[in-house]
Amino acid sequence: MLTANAVVPIVIEIICGAAGAVFLCRLVRRLSSGLTADAIVGALGGLAFTWLAARIPGLGRFVGRVEQVADATAQSMGALSPAILVGVGVAGLVGGILLAALVGLIRSRLVTE
């Protein structure tokens, strides 16, 4: 069962990833695959990078872990702190930008060859 404590960070990751990708692709036009495609790639990048960042020892405390959120919710303690919300937002933003840049570079290389 998903609760607000589990859904809110995921929504933040998706929105920040999509926003970062759209911003990058509007700034560097040759990386763009279209508004919708850029947003989808960014959202996936935001989710993937935040998941990866949660497993890196130094960064894990800033993005939280799904297991910890679920445990704290089950114990009615709550686990969403401002640091975690900002952390997942920044990780989502970076992930969206990185994946959009990677996909855009690969696409532009394939088109020019």
VOZAGU-723101 format. One record per atom (N, C-alpha, C): residue in one letter; y, z, x; atom name; residue number from 1. Coordinates in Angstrom, 2 decimals. Example, Ala and Ser with C-alpha at 12.3 -4.5 7.8 and 13.67 -1.06 7.14 Angstrom:
<rs>
<"A", <-5.69, 7.80, 13.19>, "N", 1>
<"A", <-4.50, 7.80, 12.30>, "CA", 1>
<"A", <-3.30, 7.80, 13.20>, "C", 1>
<"S", <-2.25, 7.08, 12.85>, "N", 2>
<"S", <-1.06, 7.14, 13.67>, "CA", 2>
<"S", <0.03, 7.87, 12.90>, "C", 2>
</rs>
This chain:
<rs>
<"M", <-1.19, 0.00, 0.83>, "N", 1>
<"M", <0.00, 0.00, 0.00>, "CA", 1>
<"M", <1.24, 0.00, 0.88>, "C", 1>
<"L", <2.11, -0.97, 0.66>, "N", 2>
<"L", <3.33, -1.06, 1.43>, "CA", 2>
<"L", <4.43, -0.23, 0.78>, "C", 2>
<"T", <5.12, 0.50, 1.62>, "N", 3>
<"T", <6.26, 1.29, 1.16>, "CA", 3>
<"T", <7.53, 0.73, 1.77>, "C", 3>
<"A", <8.65, 1.27, 1.36>, "N", 4>
<"A", <9.93, 0.80, 1.89>, "CA", 4>
<"A", <10.01, 1.03, 3.40>, "C", 4>
<"N", <9.40, 2.10, 3.88>, "N", 5>
<"N", <9.42, 2.37, 5.32>, "CA", 5>
<"N", <8.66, 1.31, 6.11>, "C", 5>
<"A", <7.73, 0.64, 5.51>, "N", 6>
<"A", <6.98, -0.40, 6.19>, "CA", 6>
<"A", <7.60, -1.78, 5.97>, "C", 6>
<"V", <8.22, -1.99, 4.82>, "N", 7>
<"V", <8.76, -3.31, 4.47>, "CA", 7>
<"V", <10.14, -3.55, 5.10>, "C", 7>
<"V", <10.98, -2.54, 5.15>, "N", 8>
<"V", <12.35, -2.71, 5.64>, "CA", 8>
<"V", <12.38, -3.26, 7.07>, "C", 8>
<"P", <11.63, -2.71, 8.02>, "N", 9>
<"P", <11.67, -3.29, 9.38>, "CA", 9>
<"P", <11.17, -4.74, 9.41>, "C", 9>
<"I", <10.18, -5.07, 8.62>, "N", 10>
<"I", <9.67, -6.44, 8.61>, "CA", 10>
<"I", <10.73, -7.40, 8.07>, "C", 10>
<"V", <11.43, -7.00, 7.03>, "N", 11>
<"V", <12.50, -7.84, 6.47>, "CA", 11>
<"V", <13.62, -8.01, 7.49>, "C", 11>
<"I", <13.97, -6.95, 8.21>, "N", 12>
<"I", <15.01, -7.03, 9.23>, "CA", 12>
<"I", <14.59, -7.99, 10.34>, "C", 12>
<"E", <13.33, -7.91, 10.78>, "N", 13>
<"E", <12.81, -8.82, 11.81>, "CA", 13>
<"E", <12.93, -10.27, 11.37>, "C", 13>
<"I", <12.52, -10.54, 10.15>, "N", 14>
<"I", <12.53, -11.91, 9.62>, "CA", 14>
<"I", <13.97, -12.44, 9.53>, "C", 14>
<"I", <14.86, -11.66, 8.95>, "N", 15>
<"I", <16.25, -12.10, 8.77>, "CA", 15>
<"I", <16.95, -12.30, 10.10>, "C", 15>
<"C", <16.78, -11.35, 11.01>, "N", 16>
<"C", <17.44, -11.47, 12.32>, "CA", 16>
<"C", <16.86, -12.63, 13.13>, "C", 16>
<"G", <15.56, -12.82, 13.07>, "N", 17>
<"G", <14.95, -13.95, 13.78>, "CA", 17>
<"G", <15.44, -15.27, 13.25>, "C", 17>
<"A", <15.49, -15.41, 11.93>, "N", 18>
<"A", <15.97, -16.65, 11.32>, "CA", 18>
<"A", <17.44, -16.88, 11.66>, "C", 18>
<"A", <18.25, -15.84, 11.60>, "N", 19>
<"A", <19.68, -15.98, 11.91>, "CA", 19>
<"A", <19.90, -16.38, 13.36>, "C", 19>
<"G", <19.15, -15.78, 14.26>, "N", 20>
<"G", <19.28, -16.13, 15.67>, "CA", 20>
<"G", <18.90, -17.56, 15.95>, "C", 20>
<"A", <17.82, -18.02, 15.34>, "N", 21>
<"A", <17.37, -19.40, 15.54>, "CA", 21>
<"A", <18.37, -20.40, 14.97>, "C", 21>
<"V", <18.86, -20.13, 13.78>, "N", 22>
<"V", <19.82, -21.04, 13.15>, "CA", 22>
<"V", <21.11, -21.09, 13.99>, "C", 22>
<"F", <21.55, -19.95, 14.47>, "N", 23>
<"F", <22.76, -19.91, 15.30>, "CA", 23>
<"F", <22.57, -20.74, 16.58>, "C", 23>
<"L", <21.45, -20.52, 17.26>, "N", 24>
<"L", <21.18, -21.26, 18.49>, "CA", 24>
<"L", <21.10, -22.76, 18.24>, "C", 24>
<"C", <20.41, -23.14, 17.20>, "N", 25>
<"C", <20.22, -24.56, 16.92>, "CA", 25>
<"C", <21.49, -25.23, 16.41>, "C", 25>
<"R", <22.42, -24.48, 15.85>, "N", 26>
<"R", <23.71, -25.04, 15.48>, "CA", 26>
<"R", <24.61, -25.14, 16.70>, "C", 26>
<"L", <24.41, -24.23, 17.65>, "N", 27>
<"L", <25.20, -24.25, 18.88>, "CA", 27>
<"L", <24.74, -25.37, 19.81>, "C", 27>
<"V", <23.44, -25.55, 19.93>, "N", 28>
<"V", <22.86, -26.59, 20.78>, "CA", 28>
<"V", <22.12, -27.55, 19.85>, "C", 28>
<"R", <22.79, -28.58, 19.42>, "N", 29>
<"R", <22.28, -29.48, 18.38>, "CA", 29>
<"R", <20.96, -30.16, 18.74>, "C", 29>
<"R", <20.71, -30.45, 20.01>, "N", 30>
<"R", <19.48, -31.17, 20.36>, "CA", 30>
<"R", <18.23, -30.33, 20.20>, "C", 30>
<"L", <18.39, -29.01, 20.02>, "N", 31>
<"L", <17.24, -28.13, 19.79>, "CA", 31>
<"L", <16.88, -28.04, 18.31>, "C", 31>
<"S", <17.75, -28.52, 17.44>, "N", 32>
<"S", <17.57, -28.35, 16.01>, "CA", 32>
<"S", <16.50, -29.26, 15.42>, "C", 32>
<"S", <15.73, -28.68, 14.51>, "N", 33>
<"S", <14.73, -29.45, 13.75>, "CA", 33>
<"S", <15.10, -29.52, 12.28>, "C", 33>
<"G", <16.29, -29.09, 11.95>, "N", 34>
<"G", <16.73, -29.00, 10.56>, "CA", 34>
<"G", <16.88, -27.53, 10.19>, "C", 34>
<"L", <17.75, -27.26, 9.25>, "N", 35>
<"L", <18.07, -25.88, 8.91>, "CA", 35>
<"L", <16.85, -25.07, 8.46>, "C", 35>
<"T", <16.06, -25.62, 7.58>, "N", 36>
<"T", <14.89, -24.89, 7.06>, "CA", 36>
<"T", <13.86, -24.66, 8.15>, "C", 36>
<"A", <13.57, -25.69, 8.92>, "N", 37>
<"A", <12.58, -25.55, 10.00>, "CA", 37>
<"A", <13.06, -24.56, 11.05>, "C", 37>
<"D", <14.34, -24.59, 11.39>, "N", 38>
<"D", <14.88, -23.64, 12.36>, "CA", 38>
<"D", <14.74, -22.20, 11.86>, "C", 38>
<"A", <15.04, -21.99, 10.58>, "N", 39>
<"A", <14.94, -20.65, 10.00>, "CA", 39>
<"A", <13.50, -20.15, 9.98>, "C", 39>
<"I", <12.57, -21.03, 9.64>, "N", 40>
<"I", <11.15, -20.63, 9.60>, "CA", 40>
<"I", <10.65, -20.30, 11.00>, "C", 40>
<"V", <10.98, -21.14, 11.97>, "N", 41>
<"V", <10.58, -20.89, 13.35>, "CA", 41>
<"V", <11.19, -19.57, 13.84>, "C", 41>
<"G", <12.44, -19.34, 13.52>, "N", 42>
<"G", <13.10, -18.10, 13.93>, "CA", 42>
<"G", <12.49, -16.87, 13.30>, "C", 42>
<"A", <12.15, -16.97, 12.03>, "N", 43>
<"A", <11.51, -15.83, 11.35>, "CA", 43>
<"A", <10.17, -15.51, 11.98>, "C", 43>
<"L", <9.39, -16.54, 12.28>, "N", 44>
<"L", <8.11, -16.31, 12.95>, "CA", 44>
<"L", <8.30, -15.74, 14.35>, "C", 44>
<"G", <9.31, -16.24, 15.06>, "N", 45>
<"G", <9.62, -15.72, 16.39>, "CA", 45>
<"G", <10.06, -14.27, 16.34>, "C", 45>
<"G", <10.85, -13.91, 15.33>, "N", 46>
<"G", <11.28, -12.52, 15.18>, "CA", 46>
<"G", <10.12, -11.59, 14.93>, "C", 46>
<"L", <9.21, -11.99, 14.08>, "N", 47>
<"L", <8.01, -11.18, 13.82>, "CA", 47>
<"L", <7.15, -11.05, 15.07>, "C", 47>
<"A", <6.92, -12.18, 15.74>, "N", 48>
<"A", <6.03, -12.17, 16.91>, "CA", 48>
<"A", <6.61, -11.36, 18.06>, "C", 48>
<"F", <7.90, -11.52, 18.32>, "N", 49>
<"F", <8.49, -10.80, 19.45>, "CA", 49>
<"F", <8.58, -9.31, 19.18>, "C", 49>
<"T", <8.86, -8.92, 17.95>, "N", 50>
<"T", <8.91, -7.50, 17.64>, "CA", 50>
<"T", <7.53, -6.88, 17.76>, "C", 50>
<"W", <6.50, -7.61, 17.32>, "N", 51>
<"W", <5.13, -7.12, 17.48>, "CA", 51>
<"W", <4.80, -6.95, 18.96>, "C", 51>
<"L", <5.20, -7.94, 19.77>, "N", 52>
<"L", <4.95, -7.87, 21.21>, "CA", 52>
<"L", <5.75, -6.73, 21.84>, "C", 52>
<"A", <7.00, -6.57, 21.46>, "N", 53>
<"A", <7.84, -5.52, 22.04>, "CA", 53>
<"A", <7.30, -4.13, 21.72>, "C", 53>
<"A", <6.65, -3.98, 20.57>, "N", 54>
<"A", <6.09, -2.67, 20.20>, "CA", 54>
<"A", <4.95, -2.28, 21.13>, "C", 54>
<"R", <4.34, -3.24, 21.80>, "N", 55>
<"R", <3.22, -2.95, 22.68>, "CA", 55>
<"R", <3.64, -2.79, 24.14>, "C", 55>
<"I", <4.91, -3.03, 24.46>, "N", 56>
<"I", <5.42, -2.84, 25.81>, "CA", 56>
<"I", <5.88, -1.39, 25.92>, "C", 56>
<"P", <5.34, -0.65, 26.91>, "N", 57>
<"P", <5.60, 0.80, 26.98>, "CA", 57>
<"P", <7.07, 1.21, 26.92>, "C", 57>
<"G", <7.96, 0.55, 27.61>, "N", 58>
<"G", <9.36, 0.95, 27.61>, "CA", 58>
<"G", <10.10, 0.59, 26.33>, "C", 58>
<"L", <9.65, -0.42, 25.64>, "N", 59>
<"L", <10.35, -0.90, 24.45>, "CA", 59>
<"L", <9.76, -0.37, 23.15>, "C", 59>
<"G", <8.53, 0.08, 23.17>, "N", 60>
<"G", <7.84, 0.51, 21.96>, "CA", 60>
<"G", <8.58, 1.55, 21.15>, "C", 60>
<"R", <9.28, 2.44, 21.83>, "N", 61>
<"R", <9.98, 3.51, 21.09>, "CA", 61>
<"R", <11.19, 3.00, 20.33>, "C", 61>
<"F", <11.72, 1.82, 20.73>, "N", 62>
<"F", <12.89, 1.27, 20.04>, "CA", 62>
<"F", <12.54, 0.42, 18.82>, "C", 62>
<"V", <11.34, -0.09, 18.77>, "N", 63>
<"V", <10.96, -0.92, 17.62>, "CA", 63>
<"V", <9.93, -0.23, 16.75>, "C", 63>
<"G", <9.37, 0.87, 17.19>, "N", 64>
<"G", <8.39, 1.60, 16.41>, "CA", 64>
<"G", <7.06, 0.87, 16.37>, "C", 64>
<"R", <6.12, 1.49, 15.76>, "N", 65>
<"R", <4.80, 0.89, 15.59>, "CA", 65>
<"R", <4.40, 1.04, 14.14>, "C", 65>
<"V", <3.79, 0.01, 13.62>, "N", 66>
<"V", <3.41, 0.02, 12.21>, "CA", 66>
<"V", <2.51, 1.20, 11.90>, "C", 66>
<"E", <1.60, 1.51, 12.82>, "N", 67>
<"E", <0.68, 2.63, 12.58>, "CA", 67>
<"E", <1.45, 3.94, 12.45>, "C", 67>
<"Q", <2.47, 4.14, 13.28>, "N", 68>
<"Q", <3.25, 5.37, 13.23>, "CA", 68>
<"Q", <4.06, 5.46, 11.93>, "C", 68>
<"V", <4.60, 4.35, 11.51>, "N", 69>
<"V", <5.36, 4.35, 10.25>, "CA", 69>
<"V", <4.44, 4.70, 9.09>, "C", 69>
<"A", <3.24, 4.11, 9.06>, "N", 70>
<"A", <2.30, 4.39, 7.98>, "CA", 70>
<"A", <1.86, 5.84, 8.00>, "C", 70>
<"D", <1.59, 6.39, 9.18>, "N", 71>
<"D", <1.19, 7.80, 9.28>, "CA", 71>
<"D", <2.31, 8.73, 8.82>, "C", 71>
<"A", <3.54, 8.45, 9.25>, "N", 72>
<"A", <4.66, 9.30, 8.86>, "CA", 72>
<"A", <4.95, 9.20, 7.37>, "C", 72>
<"T", <4.78, 8.01, 6.81>, "N", 73>
<"T", <4.98, 7.83, 5.37>, "CA", 73>
<"T", <3.94, 8.61, 4.60>, "C", 73>
<"A", <2.70, 8.55, 5.07>, "N", 74>
<"A", <1.62, 9.27, 4.39>, "CA", 74>
<"A", <1.87, 10.77, 4.42>, "C", 74>
<"Q", <2.54, 11.24, 5.46>, "N", 75>
<"Q", <2.82, 12.66, 5.57>, "CA", 75>
<"Q", <4.18, 13.01, 4.97>, "C", 75>
<"S", <4.85, 12.05, 4.36>, "N", 76>
<"S", <6.16, 12.22, 3.71>, "CA", 76>
<"S", <7.23, 12.68, 4.68>, "C", 76>
<"M", <7.12, 12.23, 5.92>, "N", 77>
<"M", <8.11, 12.60, 6.92>, "CA", 77>
<"M", <9.18, 11.53, 7.10>, "C", 77>
<"G", <8.86, 10.30, 6.77>, "N", 78>
<"G", <9.79, 9.21, 7.02>, "CA", 78>
<"G", <9.80, 8.88, 8.51>, "C", 78>
<"A", <10.00, 7.64, 8.85>, "N", 79>
<"A", <9.96, 7.27, 10.26>, "CA", 79>
<"A", <11.06, 6.28, 10.62>, "C", 79>
<"L", <11.91, 5.92, 9.69>, "N", 80>
<"L", <12.94, 4.95, 10.00>, "CA", 80>
<"L", <14.19, 5.65, 10.49>, "C", 80>
<"S", <14.46, 5.50, 11.76>, "N", 81>
<"S", <15.68, 6.04, 12.33>, "CA", 81>
<"S", <16.61, 4.87, 12.63>, "C", 81>
<"P", <17.89, 5.14, 12.83>, "N", 82>
<"P", <18.81, 4.04, 13.17>, "CA", 82>
<"P", <18.38, 3.31, 14.44>, "C", 82>
<"A", <17.82, 4.03, 15.40>, "N", 83>
<"A", <17.38, 3.39, 16.64>, "CA", 83>
<"A", <16.27, 2.38, 16.37>, "C", 83>
<"I", <15.35, 2.70, 15.50>, "N", 84>
<"I", <14.27, 1.77, 15.18>, "CA", 84>
<"I", <14.82, 0.57, 14.41>, "C", 84>
<"L", <15.72, 0.78, 13.48>, "N", 85>
<"L", <16.28, -0.32, 12.71>, "CA", 85>
<"L", <17.07, -1.27, 13.60>, "C", 85>
<"V", <17.87, -0.74, 14.51>, "N", 86>
<"V", <18.61, -1.58, 15.46>, "CA", 86>
<"V", <17.64, -2.26, 16.41>, "C", 86>
<"G", <16.63, -1.53, 16.85>, "N", 87>
<"G", <15.65, -2.10, 17.77>, "CA", 87>
<"G", <14.90, -3.27, 17.19>, "C", 87>
<"V", <14.44, -3.16, 15.94>, "N", 88>
<"V", <13.73, -4.29, 15.33>, "CA", 88>
<"V", <14.69, -5.45, 15.06>, "C", 88>
<"G", <15.94, -5.13, 14.77>, "N", 89>
<"G", <16.92, -6.20, 14.57>, "CA", 89>
<"G", <17.18, -6.99, 15.84>, "C", 89>
<"V", <17.37, -6.28, 16.94>, "N", 90>
<"V", <17.61, -6.95, 18.22>, "CA", 90>
<"V", <16.36, -7.71, 18.67>, "C", 90>
<"A", <15.20, -7.09, 18.54>, "N", 91>
<"A", <13.95, -7.78, 18.92>, "CA", 91>
<"A", <13.73, -9.01, 18.05>, "C", 91>
<"G", <14.00, -8.92, 16.76>, "N", 92>
<"G", <13.88, -10.08, 15.89>, "CA", 92>
<"G", <14.84, -11.19, 16.28>, "C", 92>
<"L", <16.06, -10.81, 16.60>, "N", 93>
<"L", <17.07, -11.78, 17.01>, "CA", 93>
<"L", <16.65, -12.51, 18.29>, "C", 93>
<"V", <16.22, -11.74, 19.28>, "N", 94>
<"V", <15.79, -12.33, 20.55>, "CA", 94>
<"V", <14.55, -13.21, 20.35>, "C", 94>
<"G", <13.60, -12.71, 19.57>, "N", 95>
<"G", <12.40, -13.49, 19.31>, "CA", 95>
<"G", <12.67, -14.80, 18.61>, "C", 95>
<"G", <13.56, -14.77, 17.63>, "N", 96>
<"G", <13.93, -15.98, 16.92>, "CA", 96>
<"G", <14.61, -16.99, 17.84>, "C", 96>
<"I", <15.49, -16.51, 18.69>, "N", 97>
<"I", <16.18, -17.39, 19.63>, "CA", 97>
<"I", <15.20, -17.99, 20.63>, "C", 97>
<"L", <14.32, -17.16, 21.17>, "N", 98>
<"L", <13.36, -17.65, 22.18>, "CA", 98>
<"L", <12.41, -18.69, 21.60>, "C", 98>
<"L", <11.84, -18.40, 20.43>, "N", 99>
<"L", <10.89, -19.36, 19.86>, "CA", 99>
<"L", <11.59, -20.65, 19.43>, "C", 99>
<"A", <12.79, -20.54, 18.88>, "N", 100>
<"A", <13.53, -21.74, 18.49>, "CA", 100>
<"A", <13.88, -22.58, 19.71>, "C", 100>
<"A", <14.26, -21.94, 20.81>, "N", 101>
<"A", <14.56, -22.67, 22.04>, "CA", 101>
<"A", <13.31, -23.36, 22.57>, "C", 101>
<"L", <12.19, -22.65, 22.56>, "N", 102>
<"L", <10.94, -23.22, 23.05>, "CA", 102>
<"L", <10.50, -24.42, 22.20>, "C", 102>
<"V", <10.51, -24.25, 20.89>, "N", 103>
<"V", <10.11, -25.34, 19.99>, "CA", 103>
<"V", <11.08, -26.51, 20.12>, "C", 103>
<"G", <12.37, -26.22, 20.20>, "N", 104>
<"G", <13.37, -27.29, 20.33>, "CA", 104>
<"G", <13.23, -28.06, 21.63>, "C", 104>
<"L", <12.98, -27.35, 22.73>, "N", 105>
<"L", <12.81, -28.03, 24.01>, "CA", 105>
<"L", <11.55, -28.90, 24.01>, "C", 105>
<"I", <10.47, -28.38, 23.47>, "N", 106>
<"I", <9.23, -29.16, 23.41>, "CA", 106>
<"I", <9.43, -30.39, 22.53>, "C", 106>
<"R", <10.06, -30.19, 21.39>, "N", 107>
<"R", <10.31, -31.31, 20.48>, "CA", 107>
<"R", <11.21, -32.36, 21.12>, "C", 107>
<"S", <12.26, -31.94, 21.79>, "N", 108>
<"S", <13.16, -32.91, 22.41>, "CA", 108>
<"S", <12.50, -33.64, 23.58>, "C", 108>
<"R", <11.61, -32.96, 24.29>, "N", 109>
<"R", <10.87, -33.62, 25.38>, "CA", 109>
<"R", <9.91, -34.67, 24.82>, "C", 109>
<"L", <9.26, -34.35, 23.71>, "N", 110>
<"L", <8.33, -35.30, 23.11>, "CA", 110>
<"L", <9.04, -36.51, 22.52>, "C", 110>
<"V", <10.22, -36.29, 21.98>, "N", 111>
<"V", <10.97, -37.38, 21.37>, "CA", 111>
<"V", <11.52, -38.33, 22.43>, "C", 111>
<"T", <11.98, -37.80, 23.57>, "N", 112>
<"T", <12.58, -38.64, 24.60>, "CA", 112>
<"T", <11.53, -39.40, 25.41>, "C", 112>
<"E", <10.29, -38.95, 25.42>, "N", 113>
<"E", <9.27, -39.63, 26.22>, "CA", 113>
<"E", <8.56, -40.71, 25.48>, "C", 113>
</rs>
